[in-house]
Amino acid sequence: MLKSVKSSNKSTLLASIRPSVQRARLVRPASAETDAASVTYSFSSNGASSNGTSASTAAAATSTVAAPAPQPSTPSTPSSSSSSSVVTSIKLQLLELVAALDRGRLAGHADKEAVERLVASLEGSGAGLAPFGGTPAPLEGRWELLYTNKEVFRASPFFAAFQGGLVQSKELAEAIFAFTDAIPGADILSAHQTVSLLSGSLISEVGMRVWPGFSGVVVTSSRLSVASPTRLDLAVENTRVAGSSFGPFLDNVAVPVEQLITQLRGEGAAAASYEVTFVDAQLRVTRAGDQLLLHRRVV
């Protein structure tokens, strides 16, 4: 009889037993691994042996039991390892792209747009660290410039103070910067920033070769203060040339930038601001107005 029921009414029993698994388990508890066939067997054998009810009658009776309400599914969330892989991929694409752009000097319009898209993805990833949190803070250390969307020498905050504090005209400053960048033989050898929140200082070093026979590193010293969880305010104090090919006497000459601009434009004019939009153990993204700066950690 049991074999006949299971062969002729298999589909009916499976359809009726699935919403009635709990009732079947009251007769013969099933483990979590119990499959549909064994649950059917337990239920039908119980119907025949305990009260004499036929398997077909039991199946019909259980078919009236309401099925449990479907449970809402929980949306899956990406694992931390998956998110980390995405950020790593973005960083690798970004580094590969800027490696061929000579810190931005060779970047065309399409290159700049591609860099901007990748940087925006990095900024929106939520994977960065709090720039000023912890000891030492993630921002602390020495950083090398990898890319900027402006003239490379403008990686120094001196030029932000020059534009905003001294010239006070973006159009005029842009014209001066374009002229400077077009000087024959002028080249940028390197560009670094050393940030110390403990001493409240940012030292910018831009290596330059202006014409054959003259080279040096333009060193600009600035005081810094934390203005918000992501913003640094800078006061450009002075600038000088170090390691000049003109001899060590030039290394001792510092131009008092803050003092001169203050005399001409008033207190607080020799200022610049940096918005740190992403920083981790390897990379830092900084924005100063419409200027984008991408640095990698050296130390």
C-alpha positions as CSV (number, residue, x, y, z in Angstrom):
1,M,0.0,0.0,0.0
2,L,2.8,2.4,1.0
3,K,4.7,1.7,-2.2
4,S,1.6,2.3,-4.3
5,V,0.8,5.6,-2.6
6,K,4.3,6.9,-3.0
7,S,4.5,6.0,-6.7
8,S,1.1,7.1,-7.8
9,N,0.7,10.3,-5.7
10,K,4.3,11.5,-5.3
11,S,3.7,14.9,-6.7
12,T,0.5,15.3,-4.6
13,L,2.3,14.3,-1.4
14,L,5.3,16.5,-2.0
15,A,3.0,19.5,-2.7
16,S,1.0,18.9,0.5
17,I,3.9,17.9,2.8
18,R,6.1,21.0,2.3
19,P,3.7,23.3,4.0
20,S,3.1,20.7,6.7
21,V,6.6,19.8,7.7
22,Q,6.0,20.9,11.3
23,R,2.9,18.6,11.7
24,A,4.9,15.7,10.4
25,R,7.7,16.3,12.9
26,L,5.2,16.1,15.7
27,V,4.8,12.4,14.9
28,R,8.4,11.7,14.0
29,P,10.9,14.5,14.5
30,A,13.2,15.0,11.5
31,S,16.7,16.4,11.5
32,A,17.7,19.5,9.6
33,E,19.1,17.3,6.9
34,T,15.9,15.3,6.3
35,D,15.0,15.3,2.7
36,A,11.5,15.6,1.1
37,A,11.2,11.8,0.5
38,S,11.9,10.8,4.1
39,V,9.5,13.4,5.5
40,T,6.8,12.0,3.2
41,Y,7.5,8.5,4.4
42,S,7.3,9.6,8.1
43,F,4.0,11.4,7.5
44,S,2.3,8.6,5.5
45,S,3.4,5.7,7.6
46,N,2.1,7.6,10.7
47,G,-1.3,8.0,9.0
48,A,-1.6,4.3,8.4
49,S,-0.2,2.9,11.7
50,S,-1.3,5.2,14.5
51,N,-5.0,5.7,13.8
52,G,-5.8,3.6,10.7
53,T,-6.3,6.6,8.4
54,S,-5.2,5.9,4.9
55,A,-2.2,7.7,3.4
56,S,-4.4,9.3,0.8
57,T,-6.8,10.6,3.5
58,A,-3.9,12.0,5.5
59,A,-2.5,13.7,2.5
60,A,-5.9,15.3,1.8
61,A,-6.2,16.4,5.4
62,T,-2.8,18.0,5.5
63,S,-3.5,19.8,2.2
64,T,-5.8,22.1,4.1
65,V,-3.1,23.3,6.4
66,A,-2.1,26.9,5.6
67,A,1.4,27.4,4.3
68,P,3.7,29.5,6.5
69,A,4.0,33.1,5.3
70,P,7.1,33.7,3.2
71,Q,9.9,35.5,5.1
72,P,11.4,38.6,3.5
73,S,14.8,38.1,2.2
74,T,17.7,40.0,3.7
75,P,19.7,41.9,1.0
76,S,23.3,40.8,0.8
77,T,26.0,43.3,1.6
78,P,29.5,43.2,0.2
79,S,32.1,41.8,2.5
80,S,34.9,43.9,3.8
81,S,37.3,41.9,1.7
82,S,35.2,42.6,-1.5
83,S,35.2,46.3,-0.7
84,S,38.9,46.3,-0.1
85,S,39.5,44.6,-3.5
86,V,37.4,47.2,-5.2
87,V,39.5,50.1,-3.6
88,T,42.7,48.3,-4.4
89,S,41.6,47.9,-8.1
90,I,40.8,51.7,-8.3
91,K,44.1,52.6,-6.8
92,L,46.0,50.4,-9.2
93,Q,44.2,51.8,-12.2
94,L,44.9,55.3,-11.0
95,L,48.6,54.7,-10.4
96,E,48.9,53.0,-13.8
97,L,47.3,56.0,-15.5
98,V,49.3,58.8,-13.8
99,A,52.6,56.9,-14.2
100,A,52.6,57.9,-17.9
101,L,51.6,61.5,-17.4
102,D,54.7,63.0,-15.8
103,R,52.8,64.3,-12.8
104,G,50.2,65.8,-15.1
105,R,52.4,67.7,-17.5
106,L,51.6,65.3,-20.4
107,A,47.9,64.9,-19.5
108,G,45.4,65.8,-22.2
109,H,41.7,66.5,-21.7
110,A,40.7,62.9,-21.8
111,D,43.5,61.9,-19.4
112,K,42.3,64.5,-16.9
113,E,38.8,63.3,-17.1
114,A,39.8,59.7,-16.6
115,V,41.9,60.6,-13.5
116,E,39.1,62.7,-12.1
117,R,36.7,59.7,-12.5
118,L,39.0,57.4,-10.7
119,V,39.7,59.9,-7.9
120,A,36.0,60.5,-7.5
121,S,35.5,56.7,-7.1
122,L,38.2,56.6,-4.5
123,E,36.7,59.6,-2.6
124,G,33.3,58.0,-2.7
125,S,34.5,54.5,-1.6
126,G,34.4,55.4,2.1
127,A,37.6,53.5,2.6
128,G,39.8,56.4,3.5
129,L,41.1,57.1,7.0
130,A,40.3,60.2,9.2
131,P,43.2,62.5,8.1
132,F,43.9,63.9,11.5
133,G,42.9,60.9,13.7
134,G,45.2,58.8,15.7
135,T,48.9,59.1,16.7
136,P,50.5,59.5,14.3
137,A,47.7,60.8,12.2
138,P,47.4,59.3,8.6
139,L,48.4,62.7,7.1
140,E,51.7,62.8,9.0
141,G,54.8,62.0,6.9
142,R,56.6,62.8,3.7
143,W,54.6,62.7,0.4
144,E,55.7,62.7,-3.2
145,L,53.5,64.3,-5.9
146,L,52.3,61.9,-8.5
147,Y,49.8,64.1,-10.4
148,T,48.2,67.5,-10.5
149,N,45.7,69.0,-12.9
150,K,47.6,72.3,-12.8
151,E,51.1,73.4,-13.6
152,V,53.4,71.1,-11.5
153,F,55.3,73.9,-9.8
154,R,52.0,75.0,-8.3
155,A,52.1,72.0,-6.0
156,S,53.7,74.4,-3.5
157,P,51.2,76.4,-1.4
158,F,53.3,79.4,-2.1
159,F,51.5,79.8,-5.4
160,A,48.1,79.5,-3.8
161,A,49.1,82.4,-1.4
162,F,50.5,84.3,-4.4
163,Q,47.2,84.0,-6.3
164,G,44.7,84.5,-3.4
165,G,46.7,86.9,-1.2
166,L,49.0,88.9,-3.4
167,V,47.6,89.1,-6.9
168,Q,44.0,88.5,-5.8
169,S,43.0,87.8,-9.3
170,K,42.6,84.2,-10.6
171,E,42.8,85.4,-14.3
172,L,46.0,87.4,-13.8
173,A,47.6,84.6,-11.7
174,E,46.7,82.0,-14.3
175,A,48.4,84.1,-17.0
176,I,51.5,84.5,-14.9
177,F,51.6,80.8,-14.1
178,A,51.2,79.9,-17.8
179,F,54.1,82.2,-18.7
180,T,56.3,80.7,-16.0
181,D,55.5,77.2,-17.1
182,A,56.4,78.1,-20.7
183,I,59.9,79.3,-19.9
184,P,62.3,77.4,-22.3
185,G,64.4,74.8,-20.4
186,A,62.3,75.0,-17.2
187,D,61.6,71.6,-15.7
188,I,60.3,70.2,-12.5
189,L,62.6,67.6,-11.0
190,S,60.6,66.5,-8.0
191,A,57.9,67.7,-5.7
192,H,57.4,66.7,-2.1
193,Q,55.5,67.7,1.0
194,T,56.3,66.9,4.6
195,V,53.4,67.2,7.0
196,S,53.7,67.4,10.8
197,L,50.6,68.0,12.9
198,L,52.7,67.8,16.0
199,S,54.8,70.8,15.0
200,G,52.0,72.4,13.0
201,S,54.0,72.7,9.9
202,L,53.9,71.8,6.2
203,I,57.2,71.9,4.3
204,S,56.9,71.9,0.5
205,E,59.9,71.1,-1.7
206,V,59.8,71.6,-5.5
207,G,63.0,70.7,-7.4
208,M,63.4,73.0,-10.4
209,R,65.8,73.4,-13.3
210,V,65.2,76.8,-14.9
211,W,67.9,76.8,-17.5
212,P,71.1,74.9,-18.1
213,G,73.5,75.6,-15.3
214,F,70.9,76.5,-12.7
215,S,69.0,74.2,-10.5
216,G,67.7,74.1,-6.9
217,V,64.9,73.1,-4.6
218,V,62.3,75.7,-3.8
219,V,61.4,75.2,-0.1
220,T,58.3,76.8,1.2
221,S,57.4,76.6,4.9
222,S,53.8,77.0,6.1
223,R,52.1,76.9,9.5
224,L,49.1,74.6,9.5
225,S,46.0,74.3,11.6
226,V,43.1,71.8,11.5
227,A,40.0,73.7,10.5
228,S,37.6,70.7,10.1
229,P,37.8,66.9,10.1
230,T,39.1,67.1,6.5
231,R,40.4,70.6,6.0
232,L,43.8,72.2,6.7
233,D,44.3,75.9,6.8
234,L,47.8,77.1,5.9
235,A,49.7,80.4,6.5
236,V,52.6,80.6,4.1
237,E,55.6,81.9,6.1
238,N,58.6,82.0,3.8
239,T,60.2,80.5,0.8
240,R,63.9,79.9,-0.2
241,V,66.1,78.0,-2.6
242,A,68.0,75.0,-1.2
243,G,70.8,73.1,-2.9
244,S,71.3,75.9,-5.5
245,S,73.9,75.5,-8.2
246,F,74.7,79.1,-7.6
247,G,76.4,78.2,-4.3
248,P,75.5,77.9,-0.6
249,F,75.1,81.6,-0.1
250,L,71.8,81.6,-1.9
251,D,70.5,78.8,0.5
252,N,70.5,81.2,3.4
253,V,68.2,83.8,1.7
254,A,64.6,83.3,2.7
255,V,61.8,85.5,1.3
256,P,59.4,86.5,4.1
257,V,56.2,85.7,2.1
258,E,53.8,86.2,5.0
259,Q,55.3,89.5,6.1
260,L,55.4,90.9,2.5
261,I,51.8,89.9,1.6
262,T,50.5,91.1,5.0
263,Q,52.1,94.5,4.4
264,L,50.5,94.8,1.0
265,R,47.1,93.1,1.6
266,G,46.5,92.9,5.3
267,E,46.5,90.3,8.0
268,G,45.7,86.7,7.0
269,A,46.2,87.3,3.3
270,A,49.1,84.8,2.9
271,A,46.7,81.9,3.3
272,A,45.7,78.7,1.6
273,S,43.4,75.8,2.4
274,Y,43.7,72.1,1.6
275,E,40.7,69.7,1.7
276,V,42.0,66.2,2.3
277,T,39.3,64.1,0.5
278,F,41.1,60.7,0.8
279,V,44.1,59.3,2.6
280,D,45.3,55.9,3.6
281,A,48.7,54.2,4.2
282,Q,49.7,54.7,0.5
283,L,47.9,57.6,-1.2
284,R,46.5,61.0,-0.4
285,V,44.1,63.1,-2.5
286,T,44.0,66.8,-1.7
287,R,41.9,69.6,-3.3
288,A,42.6,73.3,-3.2
289,G,39.8,75.0,-5.0
290,D,39.9,73.6,-8.5
291,Q,43.4,72.2,-8.1
292,L,43.7,68.4,-7.6
293,L,46.8,66.9,-6.0
294,L,47.6,63.2,-5.8
295,H,50.5,62.2,-3.5
296,R,52.0,58.9,-2.5
297,R,53.6,58.3,0.9
298,V,57.4,58.1,1.0
299,V,57.9,58.0,4.7
